[in-house]
Amino acid sequence: MGVTRHPLEENPDRTREALLRAAYAEIHRHGFQAASLSRILRRTGLTKGALYHHFKNKHALGLAVIDEVIAPLVEAQWIDPLKASGDDPIGAIQQCLYDAARGYDGDDVRLGCPLNNLAQEMSPIDEEFRLHLEAVFQHWRDSLAEVLAQGAREGRVAADIVPDATAVFLVAALEGCVGMAKNAGDPDLLRRCGRGVLDYLERLRPKPFRTSRDDSGAS
């Protein structure tokens, strides 16, 4: 009698995707070092053989989670919307915050940002992790800086800003908001911090273009 295989194992791409998604959830909840391969396999119903067919070890799986799950999530939430910013780059960045606020729930606040969690946990002890994480942060910063620089050239962003420095500050502020709320276990702290970032962004507009946009979407 032949060995019955899990249906996912008949499709290598789906097997890999299932392992990555389960590993992402496990790492987000427990951190990389405490993440359990056994729990990942139980979540998927797959075998160790299937896991090691796609990833040579836990370390390789963790790096793949950064590159193939976390990086695309950052791209979709914080970068792709800016590509259609049109004549309102500040509004486009603000809309990213509104959309993020609407998508957050209590569990997200409790667990924090998966990108920043891994940076805090792994960057001091694993250079390969640090480099993969920094590539995600750098792409995020560069994308913001590019939008801000173009907006300044077109007169839609204050001409006296330094795009690179402003992008660094924005990413740091956003990650800091989530980190403080996680530590406090307080969703309202995240909302208040988000409103501060929205106010800061409004001040990046040239004065004739500043608005009194209602910030209720961030609450």
N, C-alpha and C positions, 0 to 999 in steps of 0.2 A: 504494500500500500504506500502510495506516495505521500510526502509531507504536504499538508495543506498550507498554502501561503496566504498571508494577509493580502486582500485585494489591492492595497496601495503598492505592495511590492511588485505588482505586475507592471507598474508605471513608474520608472525611475524618477522622472521629474516630480510627480506628485509625492513620491516617497520623500525626496529631498525637501520639498516644500513643507510637508507635514512635520518633519523633524525640525526644521528651522523655526516654524511657528511655535511648536511645543517648547523648544529650547529658549526662544525669546520670552515666552510667558514664564518659564521656570526661572530664568535669569532675572527678569524684571521683579519677580516676587521674592527671590531668595538671594540674589547676587550671584556672580559667576562662581566664586570659590565654593559656596555652599550649594550650588546647583547640583541636582542629582540626575545622573543619566538614567537611573532606574525609573524615577518619576517621569522623565521625558518619554521613555519607552512605554510606560503604562498609559500615559496620556494618548499616545498614538496607536498603541496596540502592535507596534512593530518590534522586530527582534534586534538583538545586539548586532547580528550579522548585517542587517539592513543599515544600521547606523554606521558601522565601521566600513561598509562598502562606500559610503559617501563622505565620511569624515574620519581621518586616521586616528583622531583622539579628541578629547574634550576641548583642548586648546584650539584645535582647528575649527571645531564646531562654534566656539565662542567668537572667533574672528569672522566666521561666515555670518553669524547673526548680526554683527556690526555692519558688514558690507552689504548683505542681501536682505536684511529686514530693517534695521534701524536707519541706515542711510536713506533708503527709499521712503521711509516714513517722514524723515526730516525734509526730504525733497518735496514730497507731496503736500506737507502742511505749511512749510515756511518758504519754499523757493519757487515751486511751480506757479503759485498764484501771482508772484511778482512779474512773471513773464508777460502777463496781460495787464500790467499796471496802467498802460495808456498815459493819460495826461494827469494822473493823480497817484504818484508813487507813494506818498505818505498815506493816503487813504488805503492803498493796497496793503501796506504793511499793517496798518491798523485793523484792516479786515481780517488779516491772518490771526490777530489776537482775539478778535470777536469770535471767529470760528473755533479757535482753540478753546476759548472759555466755554462755548456752548457744548463742546465735546467732552469736557472734563467732568468726571464724577468723583464721588468720595474715594473710590478705590484708586483713581489716578493720583489724587492728592496724597493719599497714604503711601503709595509706592514711589511717587516721584518720577522724574524724567529718566528713562532708561539710558539715554546717552550720557547724561551727567552722572548718574549712578555708577556706571562702568568707569567713567573717567576718574571719579573719586576713589573707587575701589582698586582699579587695576593699573592706572597710569604710573603710580609710584613704584610698582613692583614688576611690571612686564613691559618692556620697551616695544614689543611688537603690538601689543594691545594699544599702547599710547599712540603709536604712529597711525594705526587704523582709525582710532577715535579722533585724532587731530585732523585727519583728512576730511572727516565729516564736518567738524567744526569749521575748518578752513573754507570748505566749499560754501557753507552757510554764510560765513562772514564775507567772503568774496562776492557772493550773489547780492547780499544787502548793499555792499559798498558800490557795486556796479549800478544798481538801481538808483541809489542816492546820488552818485556822480552824474548819471544821465539826467536825473531830475534837476540837479543844480545847473547843468549846462542849458537846460530848457527853461529855466526860470520857475520850476515847480517846487524846488527845494531851496532853502536859504543858501545863497552863494558863498557864505563864509564858513560853512561846515567843512570838516575834514572827513570825507566819506569813509576811509578805512578806520579811523579812530571811532567814528560814530557807529559803524557796524560792529566793532569789537564791543563797544559799550552796550549796544542793544542786545547782543547775544548774551553777554554777561548778566545784564539786567533780567532778561527773560529766564535764564537758568537760575539766577538767584531768587527770583520770585517763587519758582516751583520748589527750590530747595528749602527756603524758609517755611513755606506752607507745609511741606512734608514734615519738617522737623517739629512744627507747632501742631500738626494735625488739624489745621484750621483752614477750610476752604475760603472763609471770608478774608483771611490774610492774603490769599492768592488774588482774590478779586480787587482788594485795595491796592495791592502792588501793581496789578495789571492796569488799573486806572491811572496810576502814576506814570507808567510807561506810555500809555495813550496820551496823557497830557504832555509828556516830553516830546513825543512825535509831533504833536500839533505845533509845538514851538519851532519845529524844523521847517515849517512852511514859510515862504516869503510873506510878509505881513498882509499884502493885498489878498492872499489866498487862504488865510487862516479862517477856520470855521468854528462854529460853536456846536460841533457834532455831539449829539447825545451819547453818553457812555453807558447807557443802560444795557447794551448788549454784552458788556463785560461783567455784568453782575449776575 
